[in-house]
Amino acid sequence: MRPDVLTLHRFYETRLGTQAAQIISARVKGLLPTQTGAITIGLGYTLPYLDALAGSEGEDSLAKFLAFMPERQGVCHWPTLGDSQTALVDQYNLPLADSSIDRVLLVHALEHAHKPTHLLREVWRVLAPGGQVVVVVPNRMRTWSAAEATPFGHGKPYSKSQLFRLMTEQMLPPEAWQTALMMPPTNFLGAANLMRVSEHFMGMMGKNLGGALIVTARKQVYGALPKKTVKMKARPVLTHLRERH
């Protein structure tokens, strides 16, 4: 079941949610380089991540960020000050022209999509040629995907190979990947403060240990080539029968 917008907002107001957002944002910024004047769309629940991206690109860049929220999730005001830059949308039919967006960030989106291929194909449609998408999903190999007290414990988690295959099939071939949230989620006192320290040391044990899987790709604009030679099927040919004398 998809968490609603209030549940998501409340999680990211907790110390655990705040630390999780900061850790994932650092990974996302490492995969999404600063691009002056780029238009960025966040789809799902991306508010803490858009705050981090906009902050790293300067206050004047905030106008280039928009937050789209799926209709089944609900919508809330963002940013805190100023006019709202959020919209309630049909995630399979975004209100955007073809090839109009430079960057798309998906968080708490793909794992809840009943039609994930349709969602990624819609992302492909709105991205400009060479435009970049960053997908954040629960890593099915780790404990965060089973922690129902967090938003990462809901929806369909993905392994790296599953997500790579899905994105490649929709002409969004992955370029790079990371994971975040190395330490299992827990509410004991001081756990949130240990999360940041654990990212470095646990990450040295293996890149795929994080509870959040983060993959980036660019829009592929040329047609897909067949994987194998296609053989022509034999077709029946009508012939005229000679009349008997």
N, C-alpha and C positions, 0 to 999 in steps of 0.2 A: 504494500500500500504506500502511495506517495505521501510523504509528510506535507502538511499544508504550510503556507507561508509564515504563519505565526509560530508553528513548531520550529521551523528553520531559524527564524529570527531569534527565538528564545535560546536555542542551542548556541548560536554565535555570540550571544550576550554573556554566556558562562565563561569561566576561566579556561575550561577545556576547549570550548569552541573558539575562543579568541586565539589561543596558542595554535590550534589546528589551522586556522585561517592564515596566521602569520607564516607558519612553516610551509604550507602549500603555496602561498603567494610567492615566497622566495624561490621556490622551484619553478613556478609559472613564469616569473620575471626572467629567470635564467634561460628559459626556452622561447620567450617572446621578447625580442629585443625592442628597445625604444624606437619608435617610428613617428617622426614629427608629422602631425596632421592626419595621422591614420584614424579611420573611423572604426571603433571597436564595439561589437555587440556581445553582451553577456546573455546567455540563454540558460534558463533553469533558475537557480538561486545563486547569483554571483556577486551580490552587493559587497561583501567584505573583500573580495578579490578585485573588483573594479576600483574600490577605494585605494587599494594598494598600488594598482597599476597607474591610476590617475595621479596619485601622490608622487610616484617616482618620475612622472613626466611633467610635473609642474601644475600649478593651480589652473592655468589657462587652458589646459588640455581636457578638463573635465567635460566640456561641451561635446567632445568627440566620443564620449562613452554613453551607451544606452543599455538599459537592463530590460530584457524581454522575459516575461514569466508565463509559463504555460497555464492555460485556463483552469486545469484541474488542480493546480497548486494554489492559485490566488496571487494577488499583487499587493505591494505596499509602496509607500512613498520613498524615493531616493533621488538625490542626496538629502541629507538631513536639513541643510539650508538651501534655499533657492527653489526654483521651479522643478517639478518632478520630471525625471528622465527615465521613467519606467512605463511599461505597457503590458497589458494582458493580451496574449496572442494565442493563436492556433499554431503550435510548434511545427505542424506539417504543412503550413501555408503561411509563411511569414509575410508581413506587409511591407515587403522590400522589393525593389526592382532587381532584375538579374545583374550579377557582377557589380554590385553597388557598395560592398562592404570590404574593408581591408583585413579585418581580423575578427574571429568569432571565438568566444570562450564558452565551453560547455561545462557546467558544474551542477550536480544533482539534476541532470537532464537525461542523458543517454540511458542510464540504468533503469529509468522509469518509463521509457518510451515503449509502447506496445508494438510500434513499427520502427525499430531502430534504423533499418535501411532507408526508410522514407525520411527520417529525421536527418540523417547524414547527407542524403541526396538534396534535401532542401538547403542545408548548410552549403553544399557545393554550388547550388544555383545562385545564392546571393553573394558568394565570395567573388571578388575580382580575380582575374587571372594572376596566379602566383600568390593569392591571398592565403593567410595562415589561419589554421584552426588549432586550438588547444583543447583537448578532451581530458576531463578529470572524472574518474569512475572508481568505485570501490574495487580493490584488488581481491579477487576471490580466493587467493592463496593465503590471506592473512586474517587476523582476528577482528579487525575493524568491520569487515563485511558481515559479521555475525553479531555485532553489538547494536541491538535494536534501540538502545538509549541514545544513539547518535544517528544523524542522517545517513551515514555511510553503511548502516545496517539494514537498509531498505532497498528494494529494487533488485535488479539482476547484476551481480558483480561480474567482472570480466578478468580473465587471465591476460597476460601480455600477448600471447599468440592469438587468442580469440579477438582481441581488440584490433590487433594489426591486420588480421584477415578481413574483419568487417570493414575497416576504413579503406583498405586497399581495394576491395570490391566496389566501393563507392567513389573511386577515383580520387581518394585522399590518402595517398601512400605515406605512411609514417616516416618522418625524418629523424626524430630523436625521442627518447623517453626517459622518464625518471619515476621514482616513487617517493612518497613522503609519509610521515606518521609512522616512524619505526617502532615506537613504543606502543604496546597495546593500550586501548582506552581504559582508564580507571578513574575513580572519583576520590581516591584517598588523598589526604591533605598533602599538598606539595607536589602532586603528580604532574600538574600542568607545568610547573617550573622545571621539572626534569625532562619534559618532552624535547625541548630545544637542545639540551645537552646530549640526549640520547641519539638525536638525528645524526650527528657526526660519527660517534663511536660505533653505533649499531650499523650505520651505513657502510662502514669499512668491512663489515662481515659479509655484505652482499647487497647489490644494488636493488634487488627485488624484494627486500624485506618490508617495505613500507605498506601501510594499509590503504593508501590512495595511489592509484596508478595514473600517471600523467603522460600523455602522448601528444606530440605536435606533428602537423602535416601541412602541406601546401596543396592548393587546388591544382589538379592535373587537368590540362585543357585539351590534350590530344586523345584521340580515340583509343580504346583498349584493343590490344592485339589478341587474336585467338591463341589459346595455349597450345593447340595442336592443329595440324593441317586438316581442313574440312574436306571430306570426300563427297563428291556428288553422288546422290542416290540415283539408282536406275529408275527410269520412268517408262511406263508402257507406251508404245507407239502404235497408233491405229493404222492398219493397212487395208486396202480394198481387196475384197475377195474376187477372184476371177469368176465370171459366169460360166456355168457348165453348159455345154452344147448337147 
